[in-house]
Amino acid sequence: MDTNHTTDSFGPEVVIVPVIFGCIFFLGIIGNTLVMVVIGKIKSRRSRSTTNIFILNLSIADLSFLLFCVPFQATIYSLPEWIFGAFLCKFVHYFVTVSMLVSIFTLVAMSVDRYIAVVLSKKSPCIRNRRNALIGVCVIWMLSFVFAVPVAQHQILTNHPTAPNSTFCWEIWTERVARHTYKVTILVTGYLLPLVLITCCYAKTAQTVLLVVAAFLICWMPHHIIAMWVEFGRFPLNDASFAFRIISHCLAYGNSCVNPILYAFLSENFRKACKQVFTCRFFYSPPPVEKVVRIRMENFSMTHSTTNM
């Protein structure tokens, strides 16, 4: 995802892709902020459940990705070279990998959490608590930061023979075997292995979690296909492959704004929570006590053993 143009000839993607990225950016900012506000404002014990902690972590990862990565990546198609310097060259591409790993690791944690709630219901209260969930979130971020380090190490500013006066931000490895090994490791740890783990938990996983997982797998699949194609084949440089690369970027980045949409359409509890938050904020009038108690006792998301979103 780090290829800059090396030619002065630009096509419609110079306008179209940044517009698409702009839509992804604003939809994702609004959607993920809404999810964070809803979880933060609901004052109930269940709103602090393990599942909602993971949902909040997923939204934080998506929001961070949108803020720190998408605006800079959009310039790949609109500018002839990288203009943001060496630090952002490393950081932006590093954080793309970090956010991808945080997202899939969090989805695995949500699936395993759900599995424990259903299959190990007697032990569930001891395992599925706020402390363990927060520890899990910390481990997820630490692993993601560590796994993505080679991207930052090998993402550098360089020139190209056809454009010696321009600067490009490319991932350059001196050892081909090391690069192959790292790319395969990311594919396995950040896509295939999580897919296996989630599949093992499939029967006991809530419907909305499965759809969020499916959206992630579909959105990031073209990215991994291109990565493996480049590493172990000969990726063609033509209009069709360029279009495929654009689609892979749009899908991968679009995943950061999909989850709030899934919550809104599929989760009645999420819609009720949104209504509660914004009704209280903008149109506040004290509702009957019985209604407040009932709403606050409802599960915001896929919490506890038998509740689906």
ROPATOR-280765 format. One record per atom (N, C-alpha, C): x, y, z; residue in one letter. Coordinates in pm, whole numbers, plus 50000, padded with zeros to 5 digits. Layout:
N
XYZa/...
END
This chain:
309
500814988050000m/500005000050000m/500865012650000m/502055011849951d/502965023149965d/503495027849831d/502815024849725t/503335028349593t/502885042149553t/503845050849521n/503545064049468n/503685063749316n/503105073649254h/503215074449109h/504635077949068h/505045072748957t/506365076348905t/506255082048764t/505105087348736t/504885092948604t/504055105448615t/504165114348518d/503395126748517d/502025124948454d/501705113148409s/500415110548346s/499435105348449s/498355113048473f/497385109448574f/496045106648510f/495315097348568g/493995093848519g/492915098848614g/491695093748596p/490575098048682p/490745094448828p/491635084748857e/491835080948997e/492385092349081e/492995102249016v/493525113849089v/492415120949165v/491215120849109v/490065127249173v/489185117049244v/488915105849175i/487935096149226i/488375089849357i/489615085249363v/490085078149483v/490105087249606v/490645099449598p/490565108249715p/489135111349759p/488215112249663v/486815114549699v/486255102549776v/486565090449727i/486125078249798i/486745077649937i/488045080649945f/488715080650074f/488105091250167f/487725102650109g/487085113150189g/485765108550247g/484965101450166c/483695096050216c/483935085850327c/484925077050304i/485275067150407i/485705074250535i/486495084750520f/487005092150635f/485865098050718f/484965105350655f/483905112150729f/482875102350784f/482505092350706l/481565082250757l/482175074750876l/483445071250861g/484105063850968g/484275072051095g/484645084851080i/484795093551196i/483475094851270i/482395097551196i/481075099151258i/480615086151323i/480725075051249g/480225062251299g/480975057251421g/482305057451414n/483085052251527n/483005061451649n/482925074551625t/482725083751737t/481395081151805t/480365078551724l/479045075451779l/479085062951866l/479765052551818v/479875040251897v/480575043052030v/481655050652026m/482395053752148m/481555062052245m/480805071652192v/479945080052277v/478855071752342v/478235062952263v/477145054752316v/477645045652428v/478755038952405i/479305030052508i/479715037952632i/480285049852609g/480745057952721g/479635064152802g/478495066852739k/477415074052806k/476425065052877k/476315052552833i/475355043652898i/475875040153037i/475185044453137k/475635042453276k/475015029853335k/475525018653294s/475045006053351s/476194996253359s/476044986353442r/477104976353458r/477344968853329r/476284965753256r/476444957853135r/477114965753023r/476994979053027s/477684986952925s/479194985852940s/479674980953055r/481094978853078r/481464964153061r/480634956652994s/480864942352976s/482094939952891s/482564927552891t/483754924052813t/483554926652665t/482384923052614t/482134924852471t/482154939552434t/481564948052516n/481544962252485n/482924968552497n/483764963152583i/485154967752591i/485874964552460i/485634952752405f/486244949052278f/485684957452163f/484374960152166i/483764968652063i/484374982652069i/484554987852190l/485175000952207l/486605000852153l/487334990352180n/488704989152130n/488744988751978n/487794981751918l/487694981051773l/487444994851715l/486555002451778s/486255015951731s/487455025251747s/488195023851856i/489395031951876i/490435029051768i/490605016251736a/491565012351631a/491145018151497a/489855016951464d/489355022151336d/489465037351331d/489125044051440l/489185058651443l/490625063451431l/491545056851497s/492965060451488s/493475058551346s/493065047551284f/493465044851146f/492955055851054f/491695059751072l/491105070150988l/491825083451004l/492175086851126l/492805099751152l/494255100251107l/494995089551131f/496435089851110f/496905084050977f/496025076750909c/496475069750787c/495755074050660c/494435074050663v/493655076050540v/493965089350471v/494015100750542p/494305113350471p/495635113150397p/496645107050457f/497965106550394f/497995096650278f/497315085150297q/497295075150191q/496535079950068q/495575088850088a/494805094149974a/495705101849878a/496795107449930t/497685115349845t/498495106749750t/498535093549774i/499255084649682i/498725086149541i/497415088449529y/496785089249397y/496645103549346y/496785113449434s/496565127249391s/497845135449378s/498935130649438l/500205137849430l/501255129049361l/502185135249287p/503185127349214p/504295121749301p/504395126349425e/505445121349513e/505005122549658e/505805116849749w/505535117549892w/506105130549947w/505275138650013i/505705151950056i/505725153550208i/505455142750281f/505255144050426f/506475140250509f/507585137350445g/508805134850520g/508995120450563g/510165117850619a/510565104150654a/509755098450771a/509475106850872f/508765101750989f/507375096750953f/506605104850881l/505255100650844l/505285089350742l/506325088650662c/506485077350570c/506495064350649c/507245064250756k/507325052350840k/506065050450924k/505625061250989f/504515060151085f/503205056151018f/502865062550907v/501585059850841v/501475045250800v/502505040150734h/502455026250688h/502585016450804h/503335020250905y/503425012151027y/502055010951093y/501345022151102f/500055021951172f/498965015151090f/499095014850958v/498165006950877v/498204992450922v/499424987050936t/499574973150980t/499114971351124t/499454980851210v/499034979951351v/497524979351362v/496824988451295s/495364989051306s/494714976551248s/495274971351139m/494754958951081m/494864947551181m/496034946351245l/496244935551342l/495384937351466l/495274949751516v/494434952251632v/492994948351603v/492514951651483s/491134948551446s/490884933451444s/491734925951377i/491484911551365i/491714904551498i/492714908751575f/492934902751707f/491754905551800f/491174917451789t/490004920851870t/488804912451831t/488634910051702l/487534901651655l/487704887251705l/488934882551708v/489184869251765v/488814869151913v/489224879551984a/488914880352127a/487404880652150a/486674887752066m/485214888252079m/484594874552054m/485104867351956s/484584854051925s/484874844152038s/486104844652089v/486474835752200v/485674839352325v/485494852252349d/484714856852464d/483284851552457d/482714852152339r/481354847052320r/481304831852341r/482314825052289y/482384810452303y/482444806452450y/483264813552526i/483384810652670i/482044813052740i/481354823652700a/480084826952764a/479054815952745a/479084809252630v/478084798952599v/478534785152645v/479764781452613v/480234767752639v/480684765952784v/481314776152838l/481804775352977l/481004784853065l/479704783553060s/478834793153128s/479064793653279s/479404782253339k/479624782053485k/480884789653525k/481914788553443k/483174795453472k/483204809553411k/482214812453328s/482204824953254s/482374837453341s/481654838853453p/481804851053534p/483224853353585p/483954842553609c/485324843853658c/486294848053547c/485984843753424i/486874846553311i/486494859553242i/485204861253219r/484714872753142r/484444884453236r/485494891053278n/485324902853362n/486104914553303n/485844926253356r/486424938453301r/487944938253307r/488494933253415r/489944932953432r/490604924553323r/490094912453301n/490674903653200n/490514909453060n/489374915953035a/489164922052904a/490164933252879a/490424941452979l/491394952352964l/492804946952946l/493134936153017i/494434929652996i/494534924552853i/493454918452804g/493424913552667g/493634924652566g/493004936152589v/493174947652499v/494624952352499v/495244953052616c/496644957152624c/497554947452548c/497304934552564v/498094924352494v/497914925752343v/496674928252299i/496384929852157i/497204941352098i/497224952752165w/497964964252114w/499474961752117w/499964955552223m/501404952752232m/501854943352121m/501094932652097l/501444923251990l/501414930251855l/500414938651833s/500274945551705s/501434955251683s/501804962651787f/502934971851776f/504224964251742f/504424952851804v/505644945051782v/505664938951642v/504554932651601f/504494926151471f/504694936051356f/504324948551376a/504404958451267a/505744965551259a/506644963051354v/507934970051357v/508714968851226v/508804956951162p/509554956051037p/509054965450927p/507774968750929v/507254978250829v/507914991850849v/507974996550972a/508615009451000a/510105009050968a/510724997650992q/512164996550966q/512494997550818q/511634992150734h/511964991050592h/511195000950504h/510365009350564q/509665019650488q/510555031950482q/511045035450365i/512025046350354i/511675055450237i/512295067250240l/512175076550128l/513245073150026l/512865072949899t/513805069349793t/513415076249664t/514275074749564n/514015080349431n/513785069149332n/513415072849210h/513205063149104h/513945068048979h/514545058848903p/515305062948784p/514515071448686p/513215068948675t/512395076648580t/511965090148638t/512175092148768a/511815104848831a/512845108148938a/514075111248897p/515175113148993p/514985124949087p/514145134549051n/513935146349134n/512745145049228n/512095133549226s/510925131249310s/511265121549423s/510515122549531t/510735114049648t/509525105049669t/509795092249689f/508725082449707f/508895075049839f/507785070949895c/507785063450021c/507525048849988c/508585040849991w/508485026849953w/509025017750062w/508535005450060e/509034995250152e/510144987550081e/511374988850129i/512534982950063i/513274973850161i/513434961350119w/514164951350198w/515454947650123w/516534946050199t/517794941950137t/517844926750120t/517104919450204e/517094904850196e/515714899950153e/515684893350040r/514434888449983r/513764877950073r/514564868850128v/514024858250213v/513364864150337v/514004874050397a/513444880550516a/512104887150484a/512024893450368r/510774899850328r/509684889550307r/510004878550236h/509024867850215h/508524862450349h/509474860050439t/509114854450569t/508174863650645t/508464876450643y/507614886050716y/506224886950655y/506144887550524k/504834888650459k/503974876450487k/504584864650485v/503834852450515v/503404852250661v/504294857050749t/503954857650892t/502754866550916t/502714878050850i/501574887150865i/500304880750810i/500414873750697l/499254867050639l/498704856650736l/499594848850796v/499164838050886v/498614843651016v/499374852551081t/498954857651212t/497844867951204t/497784875151092g/496794885851081g/495614882650993g/495524870150944y/494394866850856y/493994852150868y/494904843050833l/494544828850826l/494294822650963l/495234824551056l/495054818751190l/493834824451262l/493624837651259p/492384842951318p/491134837151253p/491184834951121l/490044828951052l/489754815051106l/490814807151131v/490634793651186v/490034794351327v/490574803251410l/490084804551547l/488624808951551l/488294818551468i/486914823451463i/485974812651411i/486454804851314t/485644793851260t/485364783451369t/486364780751453c/486174771151562c/485114775951661c/484994789151675c/484004794851767c/482684798051696c/482604794651567y/481504799251482y/480124796151540y/479904783751582a/478574779451624a/478064787351744a/478984792551824k/478584799351946k/478774814451938k/479054819451820t/479324833651805t/478064841251763t/477864852851821a/476674860751790a/476674864951643a/475474866751589q/475314869751446q/476054882351406q/475934892851485t/476574905351449t/478084904151449t/478634896751545v/480084894551548v/480524887451421v/479774877451379l/480114870051257l/480094879151135l/479124888151128l/479044897151014l/480184907351017l/480554911951135v/481704920951146v/482974913751102v/483114901251144v/484274893051102v/484264891050951v/483104887650896a/482984885450751a/483354898150674a/482914909650725a/483244922350659a/484754924650660a/485394921650772f/486854923350780f/487554914150681f/487164901450678l/487824891750591l/487664895450445l/486464899850406i/486204903650267i/486974916250231i/486954926150320c/487604938950290c/489124937750278c/489724929050358w/491184927950358w/491704916750268w/490824908550213m/491264897550127m/492054902450005m/491554912349928p/492334916849812p/493724921949850p/493834928449964h/495144933350010h/496124921850027h/495684911150091h/496564899650113h/496854892249983h/495874891849893i/496104885449763i/497214892749687i/497134906049685i/498144913949615i/499514912249683i/499524912249816a/500794910849889a/501484897649853a/500714886749849m/501294873649816m/501654872949667m/500854879349584w/501114879549440w/502444886649413w/502654897849479v/503894905449461v/505094897449512v/504924890449625e/506034883349687e/506434870749611e/505444863249565f/505734849949510f/505344848349363f/504964859049300g/504624858549159g/505164870849089g/504554874248979r/504944886248906r/503694894748886r/503524904448973f/502324912848968f/502404921848845f/501454920648753p/501514928348628p/501274943248652p/501944951548575l/501754966048583l/500944970448462l/499644969448474n/498744973748366n/497494979948427n/496574984248341d/495374991048389d/494524982148479d/494434969348444a/493604960248524a/494184958248664a/495484956148671s/496114954148802s/496074966948885s/496194978348817f/496124991148887f/494724993148946f/493704989548868a/492324990448918a/492114981049036a/492694969049027f/492574959349136f/493234964749263f/494364971349246r/495044977149362r/494214988349425r/493594996549341i/492725007249392i/491555001349470i/490954990849413i/489824984249481i/490274978549616i/491464972549617s/491954966749743s/492164977449848s/492664989149808h/492845000149902h/491505005049955h/490555007049864c/489245012349904c/488525002649998c/488614989749968l/487964979750054l/488624979250192l/489954978750193a/490674977850320a/490394990050408a/490455001750348y/490215013850426y/488735015350460y/487875010550370g/486435011350395g/485995002950513g/486764992650545n/486414984350660n/486344992350789n/487095003250797s/487125011250919s/485835018850944s/484945019550845c/483665026350866c/482475016850857c/482735003950838v/481644994250819v/480994990150950v/481794988051054n/481264982451179n/480114990451240n/480235003851252p/479095011351307p/477825009751225p/477975008251093i/476805006251008i/476154992751039i/476984982551058l/476454969351094l/475744969851229l/476334976651325y/475684977851455y/474314984651441y/474274995451364a/473045003251351a/471924995351286a/472274987351183f/471254979851110f/470844966951182f/471774960651252l/471514947251305l/471224946951454l/471624957051527s/471474956651672s/470364965951720s/469284960151762e/468194968251818e/468654974951947e/469454967952025n/469964973652149n/470844985752124n/471644985252016f/472484996651982f/471625008651943f/470585006251864r/469695017251825r/468995023251946r/468565014652038k/467925019652160k/468905027852244k/470145023052250a/471165030352326a/471435043952264a/471515044552130c/471705057252061c/470555066752091c/469355061552083k/468175069752109k/468185074852252k/468575066252344q/468635070152484q/469645081452505q/470845079852447v/471895089752464v/471485103252408v/470985103452284f/470705116152219f/469385122252264f/468455113852307t/467225119152365t/467535126252496t/468395120052576c/468785126052703c/469585138852681c/470365139252575r/471275150552553r/470575162652493r/469705160052395f/469135171152320f/467655173852350f/466945163652389f/465505165352412f/465145160152550f/465905163852647y/465755157652779y/464445161552846y/463715151352887s/462585152752977s/462555140153060s/462445141453191p/462555129653279p/461545118953244p/461965107153198p/461055096353165p/460625089153292p/459605080853283p/459185073053399p/460335064653452p/460385063153583v/461475055653646v/461525041453595v/460365035253574e/460325021453529e/460985020053393e/460785029953305k/461375029253171k/462885030653177k/463375039553264v/464815041353278v/465465028453324v/464885022153423v/465435009653475v/465434998953369v/464354997953291r/464264987553189r/465304989853080r/465465002253034i/466425005152928i/467845002452976i/468135006453096r/469495005053145r/469864990553174r/468874982353196m/469164968353221m/469284960353092m/468894966552978e/469024959352851e/470484958552812e/470764947952739n/472144945852696n/472424954452575n/473494962952583f/473824971552469f/474284963652348f/474994952752369s/475514945352254s/475434930652278s/476474923052237m/476394908452244m/476904903552378m/476394909052489t/476914905452619t/476144894052681t/476844886752768h/476324875352841h/475984863852747h/475584853152802s/475724840352732s/474744837952621s/473544842852628t/472554838652530t/471974850152451t/472554862152460t/471984873752393t/472734876552265t/472024877152152n/472624880952025n/472274895351994n/473174901451922m/472874915151879m/471824914751769m/
END
